[in-house]
Amino acid sequence: MNAVLYASVVLIWGTTWIALKWQLGPVPIALSIAYRFGLAALLLFGWLAWRRQLVRPRGQAARWVLGQGLCLFCLNFVCFLQASQTLASGLVAVVFSSATLWNALLARLIHGRRLAPQVLAGGALGLAGLVLLFWPEIRHAGAGSLAGLAWALAGTLCFSCGNLLSAALQGQGLKPVQTNAWGMLVGTLVLLGYALLAGLPLSFEPTWRYTGALLYLAIPGSVIGFTAYLTLVGRLGPERAAYSTVLFPVVALNVSAWLEGYQWTAPTLAGLVLVMLGNVLVFRPPRRVQPAAVVAVAGSRQ
């Protein structure tokens, strides 16, 4: 089941870039994000009501859901869109993929979780692979890269904080589908409030291209993708689940090769190998060490 969830997340989020690209146009970006999560929240609330699983988080859980909504369904998207204004998309992908390492570090600082060496090594290999994959873009980064890097790093930290909040909420018995519904509602309301305060026109592009992209981002990209991903965060831990962020660009590049004629080269293929080796390391079971007492008893019986 975990393998199916993991593959679903990688394939879905690895292709959402097409829909995001199709949404660029006359509609302000903040409104497009609000439409996406507003529709996704509506679908999740309807599903939960039909299943009689709709619950309202209370007390500490309510505060954590508010934080998750701000981190995962609002601020991180704003930060990455700001970063994309001055930073090459490849470098944004590399910074975002450092979530594996940030998740491990934050889990250590906040929850005292042990830093698994194979997860750290796998994350480092994956990042090195992505640098090779996107080196042509990174090499020609513009003068505004420093500000773009700051925005991308802020977005990654928001994403990682949202991961840890989801893990904590699941520890209290709340399911990702439940917390996502409320969190997406929070993100939608904040973005709509910003649009009103900023005087953005409440517009919509009634074309098949824009509407189809919105539906893809809301249903597979948000309802299915975020629910599957945060379920993995609860089952595998934030560190291992976040390695999927390293694989998104690999899927995106393969789709680009099919649709846009992207050409694979020797360095990019080497980067792909590093990414896959990192994936193997991250999910390799830790080596079991036989207790010394058991070894001694076994030796005495020989």
N, C-alpha and C positions, 0 to 999 in steps of 0.2 A: 504493500500500500504506500509506504514512504517513497519508493522508487517512482510510482505513478504520480504522486503529488509533485515530486522534484522535477520529473520530466515535463509535467504540465506547466509548472511555473516557468521553467527555462524556455519552453517553446512559445508560451503565450507572451511573456514579457520580452522575449527576444524578437517578437514581431510587432509589438505595439508602436515601435518607432515609425512604421509606415502610417499608422492611423494618426499619430501625433503630427507628422509632417503634413497630412491632409487637412488638419485642423487649423493650420496657419493661414491667416487671411484677415478678413474684415472684423471678425469677432475677437474682442480682447482676450488675451491668453487666460487671464484670471477667471473670466466668465466661462470659457471653455472647460477649465478644470472644475469649476463649480457645477456646470451642467453634468459633467461626467460623474462626479461623486454624489450629486443630488439624485440622479437617476439610479445609480448603484444602491444608495441608501434606501430609496423607495422600494426597489426590488427586494432587498434584504429584509426590510420591515414587513413586507407582504409575505415573504416566505416564512419568517418567524411567526407571524400571526396565524398563518395557515397551519403551521406545525405546533402551535400553542407553546412556543418556546420563547416568546417575547418577554424579556425581563428588563427592568430598569436598574442599572447599577446604582448603588447607594454608598454613601460614606467614602472611604478611601478608594474603592473601586471606581466611583464616579469621577474622582479627581484624576485617577490614572487613565480613564477613558478619554477625558478631556485632553490630557497630555498626549495620548496616542493619536487623537484626532488632529491636534495641531502639528505633531511631528510627522506623521505618515501621510496625511491627506490634505496638507495645506503648506506648511513652511518648507518642507523638503522640495516640493515641486516649484515653489516660488524661487528658492535658492538655485536650483538647477537651471531654471529658465533664465535667471539673471546671469548665471555662469556661462550659459550658451551664447550670450550676446557678445562676449569677448574671448571665449575660449574655444578651441577646436573640439568638435564632438568626441574625437578619440581620447583626448586628455580628460574630458569630463567622464567618459566611461572608465578610464583608469582610476581616477579619484574615487568614483562611486564604488568601484570594485574593491577598494580598500576596506569596505564595510566588514569583510570577514575578520580583518585584524582589529578594527575598532570594536566590533561586537565582543571579541575575545577579551580585549583590554578592559572594556567597560564592565563586562560580566565579572572580571577579576576584581575590579575596584569596588563595584557596588554589591555584588552577591558573594564575593570571595571564591568564585569558581576557579578551579585549577586551570592554568594555561596549558593546553595540550600541545606538546611540541610538534606533532604531525600536522595539526591544524594551522599553526603559525607557519611552518615550513611550506605547507601546501598553498596557503594564502600568498606567501612571498613568491613562490613559483608562478602562481596565476597572475600576479601583478607584473612580474617580469615578462611573462608571455604576452600580456596585453600591451606593454610598452613596445615590444617588437611588432605586434600587429598594427599598432597605430603610430609607429615611429615617423612616417612621412608627415602626418598631421602635426605631431608633437614638435617636430624639428622646425616647422614653419609657424609656430605659435606667435601671435602678435604682441604688441607692446602692452595691451591691456590684460596680459595673462595673470599678473599678480592678483588683481582684483577678482578675476574670474576663478582663479584657484581658491581664493578665500571663500567665494560663494559656493563653489563645488564642495569644499571641505565642510562648510556649515551644513549643506544639504545632506552630506553623508552622515554627519554626526546626528542630525535630526532623525534620519532613517534608522540609525543604530539605536538611538534612545527609544524610538517607537517600537523596535524589536524587543527591547528589554521590558518595556511596559506591557507589551502583549504577553510575554512569557510570565510576568508577575500576575497578570489578570487570569491567565490560564491556571496558574497555581492556586487561585481562589475559586476555581471551578467554573469560570465563565468561558464559553466557547468563542473562538475567533469570529464566527459568523455573527454572534451577538454583539461583541465589542466593536466589530467593524461597522455594523449598522449605525450605532451611536457615534462612533468616531468619524465616519463619513458625513454624517449630519453636521457635526461640529465643523469639519473642514469646509463644507458647503456654506454654512451660515457666515463663517469668518470671511470667506472669499467674496460672498455677495455683499457683506457689510463693507469690505474694502472697495469693491466696485462702486457702491453708492457714494461712499465718502470721497473717492477719487473722481467722481463725475463721469465714470465710464458709461458709454451708451449701452443699454440693455438690449443687445441685438442678437440675432440668430441667423445663420446662413441656411436657408431652406433648399439645400442641394443634396442630391443623393450621395455625393462624395463626403460632405461634411457630416451629414446625418449618419451615414454608414460608419464613418470613423468614430463618431460619438458612441454609437451602439457597441462597436467592438471594444472601445476603451472601457465602457461602463460595465458590460456583461462579462466577456472573457477576461479583459484586462484588470477589472476591479473586483467584481463579485466573485469570480472563480480564482483569479490570480492571487489577490491579497488573502483570501480565505485559505487557499492551499498553502501559500508561503508561510503565513503566521501559524498554521497548524504544524508545519515543519519546525518552526521556531520552538513550539512547545514540545515536540517529540524528539528532535535531534539536538536542540540547543541553538542559541542565536549564532554561534560561530560557524557550525557546519551548514546551517540553512543559508547563511549569507554567501556561501561560495557560489550559489546560483547566480549572484550578481557578476561573477567573473565569466560565466558562460553565456549571459545575455548577448554581449557583443559578438561572440563567436557565431551564434545563431543569426544575428543581424547581418554579419558580413556574408554568410552563406546565402541569405535571402537577397542581399545586394548583388552578389555574384550572379544570381539567377535573374533578377529583375533589372539591374542597372549595369551589368557587365563588369563588376568588380573583378580585378585580376589578382590571383594568388601568386606570391613570389616566394623565393627561398626563405627570406627573413620572416615573412608572415606565417609560413608553414612551420618554421621553427618555433615561433610564438604559440601557434596552435598546439604543438607537441607539449610545450611547457605548461600550458593551461590544463591540458588533459592529465599530465603527470601530477599537477597540483591537486586536481580533483581526486585522483587515486589516493594521494597522501591524506587528504582531508577525511576521506571516508574509510580509510584503512582501520580496522579494529585495533585498539591499543594492545600491545604485547602483554600477555599475562605472565607475571613473574611468580614462579612457584615459591611459596613461603619457605623460609629457611628451616622451620621446625618440621615441616612435612618432608623436606629433603633429608633432614637428619634421621628421622624415623625410618624412612625408606632405606637409607644407607645402613642402618643398624640391623635391618632384617636380611641383608644380603650375606 
